[in-house]
């Protein structure tokens, strides 16, 4: 079969009659849907009582889809155990950090440490693998859904103790790393240790970081159990699980990505207009990076309505099309949605869908048909099964580090509202608006392929990681680090030298004291900042910006340090959006990196096998001009210079 972009969405036939199934298939063919995800929340329909399976309906659905040329991504339904399971195994219900046991009545009511849950999950995965592992409709296995449940309580405590014993080997080693002599916390028996739950005052931050590592490994182990079963029962069928980006980081996405055959994500940008497309670009860049800069899959997005705060965000068909193209331009194998048909009732009865409550004769369904027809014309962007080349080549990378996120959530920090995700997104947004392509990297990755490396709020860094950054700069790289980065080692112990000590040598500075603030700050170049400032001593670096006024008047705020063959920059404060963009653009200019368009006029270079493509997306309400050379993938029109892109329009050119 020739490569094609996947198009479709989450399909829940168990919620509807067989007559609706027939109508669904008819509409899918109208919309050129070629792939649906089935079974995500079907556990009670597949196993209505323990060990009793009712697969007849699923047999019929998969046969019907296959007969009509529609492929299936078959899910294991383990994100939503059925009511009979929760009643029979109350120890497998999740418990909050406050000690409240959550009852059945929603999704994700499971404890990933409970053996009863893990056993039941393995059993349903085994039954599905045996029955459908060779079904001709099967394109991919979808394990679970949006992993992210973290539980507490006795079952988790017991598993956490075993994890700690494996990691430290002895209580004396644990006591040393956790500094348990503080507040008389020294442990004499493993049974004295509990997962960090609600307590009188501040918990131990080293204990918290270890628990987050443990919880992440626990979820990965649950995934691996099912993945191994499915692979053993269906040779050659890839296995995935969907990451909920970007706000869920209860697990190590890098570790999950390494264990998957295919990275897949769910993404629901929550802002209108250009800002929403900046969010989509962030998630698309992150997904591509997690996938090793190779093809991945957008498993879920919204069509026209996005849940957020108090009122749903309404998206136009134009926005739906452009955001779908954003993901595809960044390497997605296609554009899938949640969900195909809107349910008549249930917790998400007003969630957006490809077929809305009002049915076929709607602008929404016409938009679904339009996107399907467009993607069918863009089959050249669909990578073949043997693609080995990266889909993009970027010179700039941002550190994406789960442990930095977890550390920033610890209590007892100089600010209670340090927000890792917010800062990383601000940095990415500044570069996206400047038209600069970006990858994300882990601190243990090979870094030499990038000219510029950005480290936002990387609080914990191991000695080896800090040395790797020194080597990177010494060999000619450009490093940009933000306030409070490198303040602790990887065990959450303050590094020698104090604040920022792990990076002090390469940055050429010493942080005497941190100065969190609530008021606005002004810098000597007219920039404004807030939230954070630091009293710096220069130890080889030069100041390129100073604080103006206030307690740190005249002190260095932004520094530059020539180190070996490269340069290390330091931002000791939280610059506002405009100031951050100016600073980063200046640094990139010095590194010889220029953006392509920008400010919502997006230009993405994409490789597919031997083909090279330029995708231009105008997310603004005004026309823009870009230089394009090549042939339009849809119309065949040739371009050889400055080209006007109408407001809200797009252009896809084979270069």
Backbone torsions as a table, in degrees:
resi	resn	phi	psi	omega
1	UNK	NA	136.2	177.5
2	UNK	-66.9	146.3	178.4
3	UNK	-58.4	144.9	175.9
4	UNK	-145.3	150.1	174.2
5	UNK	-71.8	134.2	-179.9
6	UNK	-74.8	137.9	-179.2
7	UNK	-144.5	131.0	179.8
8	UNK	157.4	-141.1	-177.8
9	UNK	178.6	-173.5	-179.0
10	UNK	-71.0	121.3	-174.8
11	UNK	-116.5	129.3	-174.9
12	UNK	-123.7	69.4	-174.7
13	UNK	-64.7	-25.1	-179.4
14	UNK	-62.7	-15.2	179.6
15	UNK	-86.7	-4.8	-172.6
16	UNK	-133.5	166.7	-179.6
17	UNK	-77.7	165.7	178.7
18	UNK	-64.1	-30.5	176.8
19	UNK	-62.4	-37.7	178.5
20	UNK	-68.9	-34.3	177.5
21	UNK	-56.9	-45.3	-178.8
22	UNK	-63.1	-42.2	177.8
23	UNK	-65.4	-38.7	178.6
24	UNK	-59.1	-46.4	-178.6
25	UNK	-63.6	-39.4	177.4
26	UNK	-60.0	-46.3	-179.0
27	UNK	-68.9	-35.3	177.1
28	UNK	-60.1	-40.7	-179.7
29	UNK	-69.1	-36.1	175.6
30	UNK	-61.1	-41.3	-177.0
31	UNK	-85.8	-0.8	-178.5
32	UNK	63.1	32.7	173.4
33	UNK	-68.2	130.7	179.2
34	UNK	-121.2	-3.6	-177.1
35	UNK	-149.3	133.7	172.9
36	UNK	-133.7	151.0	176.2
37	UNK	-99.7	124.9	-173.3
38	UNK	-122.2	140.4	168.5
39	UNK	93.9	7.8	-173.6
40	UNK	-58.1	-42.2	-177.7
41	UNK	-122.2	44.0	-170.9
42	UNK	-106.7	12.9	-170.6
43	UNK	-57.5	-47.2	-177.2
44	UNK	-68.0	-23.3	176.6
45	UNK	-82.1	-24.4	-179.8
46	UNK	-92.2	-32.9	-179.2
47	UNK	-134.8	78.6	-174.4
48	UNK	-66.7	-20.6	171.9
49	UNK	-147.8	161.9	-169.6
50	UNK	-57.8	122.1	176.5
51	UNK	77.3	0.9	178.8
52	UNK	-107.0	118.4	-173.1
53	UNK	-113.4	139.9	178.9
54	UNK	-124.8	86.1	-175.7
55	UNK	-94.6	-3.7	-174.3
56	UNK	-56.0	-45.5	-178.2
57	UNK	-63.7	-38.9	-179.8
58	UNK	-70.2	-36.3	173.4
59	UNK	-53.7	-49.4	-176.2
60	UNK	-65.0	-40.1	-179.2
61	UNK	-65.1	-48.0	-178.5
62	UNK	-64.9	-37.7	176.7
63	UNK	-64.5	-42.7	180.0
64	UNK	-62.3	-44.7	179.7
65	UNK	-63.7	-45.0	-179.3
66	UNK	-62.2	-42.1	180.0
67	UNK	-60.9	-23.0	-178.4
68	UNK	-107.6	17.1	173.1
69	UNK	73.7	25.2	-178.4
70	UNK	-110.5	120.5	-179.5
71	UNK	-80.3	163.5	-174.2
72	UNK	-127.1	132.8	164.2
73	UNK	-100.2	108.3	-172.0
74	UNK	-94.7	126.2	-175.0
75	UNK	-98.3	149.6	164.1
76	UNK	-88.6	135.3	-167.8
77	UNK	-89.5	27.3	-165.5
78	UNK	-76.7	-1.4	174.4
79	UNK	-76.4	-14.2	-177.5
80	UNK	-137.7	82.8	176.3
81	UNK	-59.1	148.0	-178.5
82	UNK	-75.3	163.0	-177.6
83	UNK	-58.0	-38.0	-178.8
84	UNK	-61.0	-34.1	-179.7
85	UNK	-67.9	-45.6	-178.3
86	UNK	-63.9	-34.9	178.6
87	UNK	-69.6	-39.7	-177.5
88	UNK	-76.4	-25.4	-174.4
89	UNK	-133.0	71.4	-178.9
90	UNK	-61.3	-24.2	178.2
91	UNK	-68.7	-14.2	179.2
92	UNK	-93.7	5.2	173.4
93	UNK	-83.1	146.4	-178.7
94	UNK	-72.2	148.8	176.9
95	UNK	-122.0	133.3	-179.6
96	UNK	-77.8	168.6	177.8
97	UNK	-64.1	-17.8	176.3
98	UNK	-89.3	2.2	176.9
99	UNK	87.2	13.6	-178.9
100	UNK	-92.0	123.2	176.2
101	UNK	-82.0	123.1	-179.0
102	UNK	-84.7	136.9	-177.6
103	UNK	-94.4	163.9	177.4
104	UNK	-63.6	149.7	179.6
105	UNK	149.5	-5.1	177.4
106	UNK	-143.7	-168.0	174.6
107	UNK	-88.2	168.1	174.2
108	UNK	63.7	25.3	177.9
109	UNK	-89.3	74.8	179.3
110	UNK	-148.8	156.8	175.1
111	UNK	-110.5	112.3	-174.4
112	UNK	-66.6	-11.9	178.5
113	UNK	-90.6	-12.1	-174.9
114	UNK	-77.5	125.0	-178.6
115	UNK	-63.5	-33.6	178.6
116	UNK	-60.8	-41.0	178.1
117	UNK	-67.1	-46.7	-177.9
118	UNK	-62.9	-38.6	178.6
119	UNK	-64.4	-45.7	-179.9
120	UNK	-64.3	-36.9	178.7
121	UNK	-66.4	-42.3	178.0
122	UNK	-63.6	-37.7	-177.9
123	UNK	-65.5	-46.6	-178.4
124	UNK	-69.7	-34.6	176.3
125	UNK	-64.0	-40.8	179.3
126	UNK	-63.7	-45.2	180.0
127	UNK	-62.2	-42.3	178.4
128	UNK	-65.2	-42.4	-179.9
129	UNK	-63.2	-42.4	179.5
130	UNK	-64.0	-39.8	-172.8
131	UNK	-82.3	-35.0	-170.7
132	UNK	-120.7	4.1	-177.1
133	UNK	-59.3	-23.7	178.8
134	UNK	-117.2	14.8	-179.9
135	UNK	-66.4	135.6	-175.0
136	UNK	-65.7	-16.6	179.2
137	UNK	-81.9	-14.4	-168.7
138	UNK	-73.9	120.8	176.9
139	UNK	-106.0	-32.1	-173.7
140	UNK	-162.1	150.4	170.1
141	UNK	-95.6	137.4	179.8
142	UNK	-117.5	101.2	-177.6
143	UNK	-81.8	126.5	172.9
144	UNK	61.6	-158.5	175.9
145	UNK	-158.8	119.6	174.4
146	UNK	48.5	62.9	176.5
147	UNK	-47.8	140.2	179.6
148	UNK	173.8	-4.0	-177.5
149	UNK	-76.1	125.1	175.3
150	UNK	-116.5	127.1	-176.7
151	UNK	-119.9	167.1	178.8
152	UNK	-131.2	-169.1	177.7
153	UNK	101.0	180.0	-172.0
154	UNK	-57.1	-41.4	-178.8
155	UNK	-63.7	-42.9	179.5
156	UNK	-69.0	-41.1	179.2
157	UNK	-56.2	-44.3	-178.2
158	UNK	-63.2	-42.9	179.5
159	UNK	-69.2	-36.4	179.1
160	UNK	-63.6	-40.7	178.6
161	UNK	-62.5	-41.6	178.6
162	UNK	-63.8	-40.5	178.3
163	UNK	-62.2	-44.5	179.2
164	UNK	-63.9	-40.1	-179.9
165	UNK	-64.4	-38.9	177.1
166	UNK	-66.6	-38.2	-176.8
167	UNK	-72.8	-46.5	-171.5
168	UNK	-97.8	-26.4	178.6
169	UNK	81.0	-31.3	-179.3
170	UNK	-151.0	155.4	177.1
171	UNK	-67.6	-32.4	-179.7
172	UNK	-63.3	-38.9	177.8
173	UNK	-67.0	-42.3	177.6
174	UNK	-62.8	-45.7	-179.5
175	UNK	-59.4	-35.9	179.6
176	UNK	-67.1	-47.9	-176.9
177	UNK	-68.2	-40.6	-178.8
178	UNK	-82.2	-6.7	-177.4
179	UNK	51.5	55.2	-172.2
180	UNK	-76.5	-3.3	171.4
181	UNK	-68.7	-22.4	175.8
182	UNK	-66.8	129.4	-179.6
183	UNK	56.6	30.1	171.7
184	UNK	56.1	46.0	-177.9
185	UNK	-100.7	9.9	-174.9
186	UNK	-60.9	131.5	-176.5
187	UNK	-98.4	135.8	178.4
188	UNK	-107.9	-16.3	176.7
189	UNK	-143.1	148.4	179.4
190	UNK	-60.0	-31.6	-177.9
191	UNK	-65.3	-15.0	179.8
192	UNK	-79.1	-10.7	-175.4
193	UNK	-94.9	135.8	177.0
194	UNK	-126.9	158.8	170.9
195	UNK	-60.5	147.0	-176.1
196	UNK	-68.3	102.6	-177.2
197	UNK	-115.9	-170.4	-179.5
198	UNK	-58.0	129.5	-179.4
199	UNK	-141.3	179.6	-170.7
200	UNK	-62.7	-43.3	-175.8
201	UNK	-141.6	-129.1	-176.5
202	UNK	-80.2	134.6	174.1
203	UNK	-82.5	172.8	-180.0
204	UNK	-79.2	118.4	-176.1
205	UNK	-64.8	-31.9	177.6
206	UNK	-67.5	-37.5	176.3
207	UNK	-65.0	-42.1	178.7
208	UNK	-60.9	-45.4	-178.7
209	UNK	-64.4	-40.4	177.1
210	UNK	-64.2	-37.5	179.1
211	UNK	-65.9	-39.1	178.7
212	UNK	-63.8	-38.2	176.1
213	UNK	-63.6	-44.6	178.8
214	UNK	-60.3	-48.3	-178.3
215	UNK	-61.7	-37.3	178.3
216	UNK	-65.2	-44.1	179.3
217	UNK	-67.4	-32.0	178.6
218	UNK	-63.9	-45.3	178.7
219	UNK	-66.1	-38.7	178.2
220	UNK	-64.3	-39.1	177.9
221	UNK	-63.0	-39.2	178.1
222	UNK	-63.3	-41.7	176.9
223	UNK	-63.3	-47.8	-176.5
224	UNK	-60.1	-35.9	178.9
225	UNK	-58.8	-47.6	-179.4
226	UNK	-70.8	-40.4	-178.9
227	UNK	-59.9	-44.3	-179.3
228	UNK	-63.8	-38.3	177.5
229	UNK	-62.5	-49.1	-176.0
230	UNK	-65.7	-39.3	179.2
231	UNK	-65.9	-33.8	179.8
232	UNK	-71.7	-19.0	-175.7
233	UNK	-108.2	-2.9	-178.0
234	UNK	-151.7	87.9	-176.4
235	UNK	-62.8	130.3	173.0
236	UNK	84.5	-0.6	178.5
237	UNK	-92.4	120.0	-178.0
238	UNK	-67.3	153.3	-179.0
239	UNK	-119.1	135.6	178.5
240	UNK	-138.3	169.0	163.4
241	UNK	-144.4	148.3	-171.2
242	UNK	-91.8	127.6	174.7
243	UNK	-84.3	135.5	173.2
244	UNK	-89.9	102.3	-176.5
245	UNK	-101.0	154.3	-10.1
246	UNK	-98.3	2.3	-163.6
247	UNK	-88.3	-8.2	178.3
248	UNK	-101.1	116.1	176.7
249	UNK	-136.5	56.5	177.6
250	UNK	-87.4	1.6	-177.9
251	UNK	-145.8	171.3	179.0
252	UNK	-90.7	104.5	-176.9
253	UNK	-63.1	-32.7	177.6
254	UNK	-63.0	-43.3	-179.8
255	UNK	-67.0	-41.6	176.6
256	UNK	-62.2	-44.2	-178.2
257	UNK	-60.9	-37.6	179.1
258	UNK	-67.7	-26.7	-178.2
259	UNK	-87.4	-15.0	-177.9
260	UNK	-90.2	155.5	168.6
261	UNK	-81.3	-27.9	-177.8
262	UNK	-145.2	125.2	173.5
263	UNK	-75.8	134.2	173.9
264	UNK	-137.1	151.5	-175.2
265	UNK	-135.6	157.8	166.2
266	UNK	-113.7	135.4	-176.6
267	UNK	-144.0	130.3	-177.7
268	UNK	-132.9	77.5	177.9
269	UNK	-53.3	136.0	-169.1
270	UNK	-109.5	4.6	-179.5
271	UNK	-116.3	150.9	179.5
272	UNK	-79.5	162.3	169.6
273	UNK	61.7	-143.2	-175.2
274	UNK	-57.3	-38.9	-178.0
275	UNK	-63.5	-38.0	177.2
276	UNK	-65.2	-36.7	179.0
277	UNK	-73.9	-28.5	171.8
278	UNK	-63.4	-39.3	177.4
279	UNK	-65.2	-42.4	179.1
280	UNK	-63.4	-39.7	178.2
281	UNK	-62.3	-39.9	178.0
282	UNK	-58.5	-51.5	-177.4
283	UNK	-67.2	-37.7	177.9
284	UNK	-64.6	-42.4	177.2
285	UNK	-65.0	-39.3	179.7
286	UNK	-66.8	-43.4	179.1
287	UNK	-61.3	-46.0	179.2
288	UNK	-60.7	-39.6	-179.5
289	UNK	-68.6	-43.2	177.0
290	UNK	-60.5	-32.4	-179.4
291	UNK	-81.6	7.6	-179.1
292	UNK	73.4	29.6	179.0
293	UNK	63.4	31.4	177.5
294	UNK	-125.4	173.8	-174.9
295	UNK	-56.5	147.0	179.5
296	UNK	-143.6	-170.4	-175.8
297	UNK	-138.8	128.8	168.8
298	UNK	-78.3	102.4	-175.7
299	UNK	-80.9	-35.7	-179.2
300	UNK	-142.3	143.1	165.1
301	UNK	-155.6	175.8	179.8
302	UNK	-100.1	150.4	175.3
303	UNK	-80.9	-69.8	-173.1
304	UNK	-126.9	-14.7	-178.8
305	UNK	-128.5	131.5	-179.2
306	UNK	-123.1	124.7	175.1
307	UNK	-62.1	133.2	173.7
308	UNK	-165.9	139.7	175.2
309	UNK	35.2	-118.6	-172.4
310	UNK	-96.0	-22.3	-176.8
311	UNK	-139.7	138.7	178.1
312	UNK	-63.7	143.6	173.5
313	UNK	-84.7	131.0	178.6
314	UNK	-96.9	128.0	178.2
315	UNK	-112.5	141.6	176.9
316	UNK	-81.4	166.6	175.3
317	UNK	-60.3	-39.2	177.8
318	UNK	-57.1	-45.1	-179.6
319	UNK	-66.2	-39.3	178.4
320	UNK	-61.2	-42.5	-179.8
321	UNK	-66.9	-47.3	-176.8
322	UNK	-65.5	-39.7	178.9
323	UNK	-67.3	-37.1	176.3
324	UNK	-60.3	-41.1	178.8
325	UNK	-69.2	-31.1	176.0
326	UNK	-59.1	-46.5	-179.2
327	UNK	-67.1	-43.7	-178.9
328	UNK	-63.9	-40.4	178.0
329	UNK	-61.5	-27.1	179.5
330	UNK	-93.4	10.0	171.4
331	UNK	111.7	1.7	178.4
332	UNK	-65.9	143.1	178.1
333	UNK	-72.2	-7.6	-179.9
334	UNK	169.3	-159.9	-178.5
335	UNK	-136.8	107.8	176.0
336	UNK	-109.5	159.7	-174.4
337	UNK	-130.2	158.0	160.4
338	UNK	-110.8	110.3	13.3
339	UNK	-144.5	177.0	-178.1
340	UNK	-69.7	-60.0	-176.8
341	UNK	-119.3	135.5	178.9
342	UNK	-68.6	132.6	179.5
343	UNK	-76.4	153.4	-179.1
344	UNK	-73.1	-28.5	176.4
345	UNK	-155.5	-179.5	-174.1
346	UNK	114.4	170.6	-170.6
347	UNK	-59.5	-32.6	-178.6
348	UNK	-116.1	45.1	-175.8
349	UNK	-65.5	-19.9	178.6
350	UNK	-108.7	13.4	172.6
351	UNK	-63.1	145.8	-178.0
352	UNK	-63.8	160.9	-176.8
353	UNK	-154.9	165.9	177.2
354	UNK	-76.5	-34.1	172.3
355	UNK	-112.5	106.2	-174.5
356	UNK	-78.7	174.7	179.0
357	UNK	-55.9	-32.6	-176.8
358	UNK	-81.5	-3.9	169.5
359	UNK	89.2	-156.5	-170.7
360	UNK	-71.4	-36.9	-174.8
361	UNK	-86.1	65.7	-177.8
362	UNK	-142.9	154.0	174.9
363	UNK	-60.8	-33.9	-178.4
364	UNK	-63.5	-47.8	179.7
365	UNK	-68.4	-34.7	176.0
366	UNK	-62.7	-34.1	174.3
367	UNK	-65.9	-38.3	175.7
368	UNK	-60.0	-44.1	179.3
369	UNK	-65.5	-41.7	-179.3
370	UNK	-61.1	-45.6	-179.2
371	UNK	-65.6	-39.8	178.0
372	UNK	-60.9	-42.0	179.2
373	UNK	-66.1	-39.7	179.1
374	UNK	-62.8	-48.5	-177.6
375	UNK	-64.1	-31.7	176.5
376	UNK	-64.0	-28.0	178.1
377	UNK	-79.7	-12.6	-172.9
378	UNK	-108.3	31.0	-175.6
379	UNK	-61.9	-20.9	177.5
380	UNK	-64.4	-20.1	178.3
381	UNK	-84.8	-3.8	179.9
382	UNK	-88.0	117.2	-178.2
383	UNK	-70.7	146.0	173.1
384	UNK	-72.3	169.5	-174.5
385	UNK	-67.3	-15.7	-176.3
386	UNK	-107.9	14.7	-178.4
387	UNK	-58.4	130.8	178.0
388	UNK	-118.9	-22.5	-176.7
389	UNK	-73.8	147.2	175.3
390	UNK	-64.8	152.7	-178.0
391	UNK	-84.4	-12.8	-179.4
392	UNK	-154.4	157.5	176.3
393	UNK	-131.2	107.5	-178.4
394	UNK	-114.1	152.0	-177.6
395	UNK	-101.8	-5.9	-176.8
396	UNK	-120.6	138.0	178.8
397	UNK	-134.5	146.3	175.8
398	UNK	-112.8	136.1	177.4
399	UNK	-69.0	124.6	173.4
400	UNK	-118.2	109.0	-165.0
401	UNK	-136.7	102.9	-177.7
402	UNK	-51.7	-39.2	-176.8
403	UNK	-67.8	-27.5	174.5
404	UNK	-68.0	-40.6	176.6
405	UNK	-60.7	-51.2	-177.2
406	UNK	-61.5	-40.5	-179.4
407	UNK	-64.3	-38.2	-178.7
408	UNK	-67.3	-16.6	179.3
409	UNK	-89.0	-4.3	-179.5
410	UNK	-66.3	146.4	173.8
411	UNK	-82.3	157.8	178.4
412	UNK	90.5	5.6	175.9
413	UNK	-78.8	164.5	-178.7
414	UNK	-58.3	-27.7	169.2
415	UNK	-125.3	140.5	179.4
416	UNK	-80.2	-15.3	-173.3
417	UNK	-114.6	29.1	171.2
418	UNK	-60.5	132.7	-173.8
419	UNK	-131.6	104.0	-177.2
420	UNK	-62.7	-50.5	-177.2
421	UNK	-59.6	-42.7	-178.5
422	UNK	-60.3	-42.9	-179.3
423	UNK	-69.5	-43.2	179.5
424	UNK	-61.3	-41.8	179.3
425	UNK	-66.8	-36.0	177.3
426	UNK	-62.8	-42.1	179.9
427	UNK	-65.1	-46.9	179.4
428	UNK	-62.1	-41.9	-179.5
429	UNK	-60.4	-42.6	-179.9
430	UNK	-60.0	-42.1	-179.8
431	UNK	-72.2	-39.1	178.6
432	UNK	-62.1	-43.9	178.6
433	UNK	-65.8	-25.0	176.6
434	UNK	-86.8	-0.2	177.3
435	UNK	77.5	23.6	-176.3
436	UNK	-101.8	126.5	176.4
437	UNK	-73.1	143.7	-172.1
438	UNK	-137.4	140.6	165.8
439	UNK	-108.4	165.0	170.2
440	UNK	-112.7	147.1	-179.2
441	UNK	-138.5	157.0	171.6
442	UNK	-92.4	148.7	-177.9
443	UNK	-63.4	-18.0	178.1
444	UNK	-91.5	0.9	179.3
445	UNK	-76.4	165.4	170.2
446	UNK	-70.7	124.6	-172.0
447	UNK	-106.8	-10.6	-169.6
448	UNK	-66.5	-15.8	-179.6
449	UNK	-77.3	-5.4	-177.8
450	UNK	-110.6	142.1	177.0
451	UNK	-81.7	-32.3	-177.4
452	UNK	-132.2	133.7	-179.3
453	UNK	-126.8	128.4	-174.6
454	UNK	-112.9	130.5	-176.1
455	UNK	-120.9	85.4	177.2
456	UNK	-82.2	124.8	169.9
457	UNK	49.5	43.9	178.3
458	UNK	-85.4	75.6	-172.5
459	UNK	-62.1	-55.3	-179.1
460	UNK	-93.9	128.1	175.5
461	UNK	-138.1	135.2	176.0
462	UNK	-74.4	163.8	176.8
463	UNK	-59.7	-41.0	-180.0
464	UNK	-63.7	-39.2	179.0
465	UNK	-66.7	-43.6	178.1
466	UNK	-60.9	-40.9	178.0
467	UNK	-65.4	-35.3	177.9
468	UNK	-64.3	-37.8	177.0
469	UNK	-67.0	-38.7	176.1
470	UNK	-61.8	-44.5	178.9
471	UNK	-62.4	-39.9	-179.9
472	UNK	-60.5	-48.4	-179.6
473	UNK	-69.5	-42.5	-179.6
474	UNK	-58.1	-30.8	-179.5
475	UNK	-85.7	3.2	175.6
476	UNK	117.2	0.1	-179.0
477	UNK	-77.0	162.2	176.4
478	UNK	-110.8	120.3	-178.5
479	UNK	-111.1	135.5	173.7
480	UNK	-123.9	117.6	-179.6
481	UNK	-115.5	147.7	-179.6
482	UNK	-104.2	164.3	179.8
483	UNK	-45.1	143.6	173.6
484	UNK	70.9	-3.9	179.4
485	UNK	-68.4	141.9	178.4
486	UNK	72.7	19.2	-177.9
487	UNK	-76.0	-29.7	179.1
488	UNK	-124.6	163.7	170.9
489	UNK	-82.5	-173.3	-175.4
490	UNK	-74.8	-4.5	174.0
491	UNK	-102.1	10.7	-179.9
492	UNK	66.5	32.3	170.6
493	UNK	-101.9	135.4	-179.0
494	UNK	-58.1	131.6	-174.8
495	UNK	-71.6	154.4	172.1
496	UNK	-54.7	133.2	-176.2
497	UNK	97.2	-9.4	174.8
498	UNK	82.6	-145.5	-176.2
499	UNK	-52.6	126.9	178.0
500	UNK	68.0	15.2	-171.9
501	UNK	-61.3	-30.4	-179.1
502	UNK	-68.1	-21.8	-178.1
503	UNK	-114.3	3.2	-172.3
504	UNK	-58.9	-41.3	-176.7
505	UNK	-64.9	-48.7	-177.6
506	UNK	-71.1	-29.2	179.7
507	UNK	-82.2	-20.4	179.3
508	UNK	70.3	35.4	-178.7
509	UNK	-139.2	168.4	168.0
510	UNK	-134.9	128.9	178.1
511	UNK	-92.2	110.4	177.7
512	UNK	-69.5	-46.7	-174.8
513	UNK	-157.7	146.6	173.5
514	UNK	-91.7	148.0	-178.6
515	UNK	-130.7	79.7	173.5
516	UNK	-61.7	141.9	-178.1
517	UNK	-136.9	157.7	173.6
518	UNK	-107.2	-18.1	-178.6
519	UNK	-89.5	165.0	176.4
520	UNK	-72.4	147.6	178.1
521	UNK	-115.6	150.6	176.3
522	UNK	-120.1	139.8	177.8
523	UNK	-108.4	164.1	-173.3
524	UNK	-63.2	-23.8	179.4
525	UNK	-90.7	9.5	-179.7
526	UNK	90.7	-5.2	177.8
527	UNK	-66.1	153.9	173.9
528	UNK	-117.4	150.8	-177.8
529	UNK	-148.2	175.9	-179.9
530	UNK	-160.5	178.6	168.0
531	UNK	73.9	-40.2	-169.0
532	UNK	-150.3	141.8	170.6
533	UNK	-151.6	166.5	-176.5
534	UNK	-144.5	146.2	173.5
535	UNK	-89.3	108.7	-173.9
536	UNK	-104.7	142.9	164.1
537	UNK	-106.6	136.1	178.1
538	UNK	-85.5	125.5	179.2
539	UNK	-124.1	56.0	-178.0
540	UNK	115.2	-25.5	178.2
541	UNK	-78.7	162.6	172.3
542	UNK	-114.2	146.5	177.7
543	UNK	-83.9	129.1	175.3
544	UNK	-110.4	0.0	175.4
545	UNK	-161.3	141.1	-177.8
546	UNK	-122.4	158.1	170.9
547	UNK	-73.5	142.9	179.1
548	UNK	-121.0	114.4	-178.7
549	UNK	85.5	169.1	176.8
550	UNK	75.9	-168.8	-173.7
551	UNK	-65.7	-24.9	-177.3
552	UNK	-108.5	25.7	-177.5
553	UNK	-52.6	125.5	177.9
554	UNK	84.1	-6.3	-179.4
555	UNK	-81.9	152.8	179.0
556	UNK	-61.4	138.6	177.3
557	UNK	-117.9	-39.6	178.3
558	UNK	-126.7	130.9	-174.2
559	UNK	-128.3	163.8	179.1
560	UNK	-138.8	133.7	-176.6
561	UNK	-134.0	119.0	172.5
562	UNK	-75.9	120.4	-175.4
563	UNK	-133.8	110.7	-175.9
564	UNK	60.5	-131.3	-179.8
565	UNK	-88.0	-1.0	-175.4
566	UNK	-124.0	-167.2	-175.6
567	UNK	-136.5	137.9	175.6
568	UNK	-119.0	124.9	178.9
569	UNK	-106.1	150.4	178.9
570	UNK	-134.7	130.5	175.6
571	UNK	-110.6	107.8	-173.6
572	UNK	-89.0	7.0	-177.8
573	UNK	-143.5	168.8	-178.8
574	UNK	-94.0	94.8	-179.4
575	UNK	-68.2	147.6	175.0
576	UNK	-72.6	174.4	-171.4
577	UNK	-58.2	-47.1	-177.2
578	UNK	-66.5	-44.1	-179.3
579	UNK	-64.9	-39.0	179.1
580	UNK	-63.5	-44.3	-179.8
581	UNK	-62.4	-44.2	-179.9
582	UNK	-60.5	-44.2	-179.2
583	UNK	-64.2	-45.9	-178.1
584	UNK	-67.8	-40.0	178.4
585	UNK	-62.6	-39.8	177.8
586	UNK	-62.5	-44.0	179.0
587	UNK	-63.7	-41.8	179.5
588	UNK	-68.0	-38.0	176.4
589	UNK	-57.7	-44.8	179.9
590	UNK	-63.4	-27.0	178.7
591	UNK	-90.1	2.6	178.3
592	UNK	77.3	27.3	-178.3
593	UNK	-111.8	122.1	179.1
594	UNK	-115.6	146.4	178.7
595	UNK	-81.9	161.4	173.5
596	UNK	-104.8	113.2	-177.8
597	UNK	56.0	-133.2	-178.8
598	UNK	128.5	-179.5	-179.7
599	UNK	55.8	38.7	177.5
600	UNK	95.8	-8.8	171.0
601	UNK	-98.4	105.2	-167.1
602	UNK	-103.9	132.8	176.8
603	UNK	-124.5	122.6	-176.7
604	UNK	-124.8	128.8	174.7
605	UNK	-93.8	131.7	-174.5
606	UNK	-132.9	135.9	173.8
607	UNK	-108.8	136.4	173.4
608	UNK	-134.9	104.8	-175.5
609	UNK	59.9	-122.8	178.5
610	UNK	-90.6	-1.7	-177.2
611	UNK	-91.7	145.6	176.2
612	UNK	-121.8	134.7	-174.6
613	UNK	-134.6	149.4	172.7
614	UNK	-117.4	123.7	178.7
615	UNK	-111.4	121.4	179.6
616	UNK	-113.2	127.0	-178.4
617	UNK	-128.3	121.9	178.4
618	UNK	-100.5	101.7	-178.1
619	UNK	-88.1	4.8	-175.6
620	UNK	-99.4	175.3	178.6
621	UNK	-100.8	21.9	177.6
622	UNK	-137.1	150.5	177.4
623	UNK	-65.9	154.4	177.3
624	UNK	-137.0	163.8	-177.7
625	UNK	-123.2	131.2	175.0
626	UNK	-134.5	156.0	175.5
627	UNK	-89.2	121.6	-175.7
628	UNK	-130.8	138.6	175.4
629	UNK	-133.3	123.5	179.7
630	UNK	144.2	-169.0	-176.5
631	UNK	-112.0	133.8	178.2
632	UNK	-59.8	128.9	-175.1
633	UNK	-68.6	-21.8	-177.2
634	UNK	-100.8	-49.3	-174.7
635	UNK	-94.6	-19.0	-176.2
636	UNK	83.0	-4.1	-179.8
637	UNK	-61.5	141.9	-179.3
638	UNK	-96.5	143.6	178.0
639	UNK	-127.9	143.0	-178.0
640	UNK	-147.8	40.8	179.0
641	UNK	163.7	-158.6	179.9
642	UNK	-56.7	130.8	-175.4
643	UNK	-134.6	133.1	178.8
644	UNK	-83.9	132.7	177.2
645	UNK	-112.7	116.3	-176.6
646	UNK	-62.7	158.9	177.3
647	UNK	-56.4	130.3	178.1
648	UNK	74.9	4.6	-174.7
649	UNK	-95.5	175.2	178.2
650	UNK	-144.1	160.9	178.2
651	UNK	-145.8	132.1	-179.7
652	UNK	-125.1	116.6	-170.2
653	UNK	-123.3	135.2	171.4
654	UNK	-85.4	117.0	-173.4
655	UNK	-96.6	NA	NA
